Amino acid sequence: MKPKFNIMYDLIIIGGGPAGITAGIYAARKKIKTLLITKDFFGQVVSTKEIENYPGFEEISGMELSQKFFKHLKKFEIDIKKEELVKRIKKEGKKFRIQTDKNNHYQSRAVLMASGRDPRPLEVPGEKELIGKGVSYCEVCDGPLFKDKKVAVIGGGNAGFETALDLANYTTLIHILEISSKIRADELLQERIKYSKKIKVILNAKIKEIKGKEKVEAIVYLDRISKKEFIIPIDGIFVQIGSIPATGFVKKLVDFNKSDEIKIDPKTGQTKTPGLFAAGDVTDIKDKQIIVAAGEGAKAALSVYEYLSGGIPNV
């Protein structure tokens, strides 16, 4: 049975983070008939506890800023499909066809990918089985659940250190495990860690396994220098080893750089496929910042308007 396409949109935006929301606002202002599809709103922004570099707000939480973004978007006439994950994009002639995990089908004249990034997993035994049972990728979301518990933070970069410092407000003991022999976090964060009696840093630690049945019970790591394995009894694990672009559904329509980020025309946000645009952290733009993602979303939406008006060739 062929899927039914009841509505032809001018533009479908994939993603509900800063780039996607901003693109939606600009598209709506240009009277572009738009559908925004997203698994969830706000993306990685919501996991940021304090933001101090977004103009107009000297200090604001990621959650609060995200809510302001969404409230602004809702002022405009735009269709929204929440809790849907895009599984496939096809281009047939000058039309794009999109299928989601709910087996819904949509079509449009242009697509703007603002799907952001997903947390990079450890990919060790026990991780998938214990997600939501002690394994977390978001301290802001889950930190309070570990009050008076012992936890581990995987990753010795800024994200790992910031996560550990925030968790110190709830937990009794925190182990930061870093695979390399050098801490990568900024010196200011390192200084703050030194003054915390709750936080212990372990270098050269390669995670081998997460143990637990109904919940996390321990983590196993290999000391890369001594080659000995160690087990740390803990109640929770926060994985902070970076992120990967969410691009699995668009592999054949775009080109990628070495980091699997979508290559775009920096002037327009268009990919190698006419009518398919991308913006924000999913692309090969250099700086991954909220304000940069928002600006890229605005630029791409304006380029979509030009494309639909015939200003950018459809070849």
Stockholm file with secondary structure:
# STOCKHOLM 1.0

chainA/1-315         MKPKFNIMYDLIIIGGGPAGITAGIYAARKKIKTLLITKDFFGQVVSTKEIENYPGFEEISGMELSQKFFKHLKKFEIDIKKEELVKRIKKEGKKFRIQTDKNNHYQSRAVLMASGRDPRPLEVPGEKELIGKGVSYCEVCDGPLFKDKKVAVIGGGNAGFETALDLANYTTLIHILEISSKIRADELLQERIKYSKKIKVILNAKIKEIKGKEKVEAIVYLDRISKKEFIIPIDGIFVQIGSIPATGFVKKLVDFNKSDEIKIDPKTGQTKTPGLFAAGDVTDIKDKQIIVAAGEGAKAALSVYEYLSGGIPNV
#=GR chainA/1-315 SS CCCCCCCEEEEEEEEESHHHHHHHHHHHHTTCCEEEEEEEESGGGGGCSCBCCBTTBSSBCHHHHHHHHHHHHTTSCCEEEESCCEEEEEEETTEEEEEETTCCEEEEEEEEECCCEEECCCCCTTTGGGBTTTEESCHHHHGGGGTTCEEEEECCSHHHHHHHHHHTTTCSEEEEECSSSSCCSCHHHHHHHHTCSSEEEECSEEEEEEEESSSEEEEEEEETTTCCEEEEECSEEEECSCEEECCTTCTTTSCBCTTSCBCCCTTTCBCSSTTEEECGGGBCCSCCCHHHHHHHHHHHHHHHHHHHTTSSCCC
#=GC SS_cons         CCCCCCCEEEEEEEEESHHHHHHHHHHHHTTCCEEEEEEEESGGGGGCSCBCCBTTBSSBCHHHHHHHHHHHHTTSCCEEEESCCEEEEEEETTEEEEEETTCCEEEEEEEEECCCEEECCCCCTTTGGGBTTTEESCHHHHGGGGTTCEEEEECCSHHHHHHHHHHTTTCSEEEEECSSSSCCSCHHHHHHHHTCSSEEEECSEEEEEEEESSSEEEEEEEETTTCCEEEEECSEEEECSCEEECCTTCTTTSCBCTTSCBCCCTTTCBCSSTTEEECGGGBCCSCCCHHHHHHHHHHHHHHHHHHHTTSSCCC
//
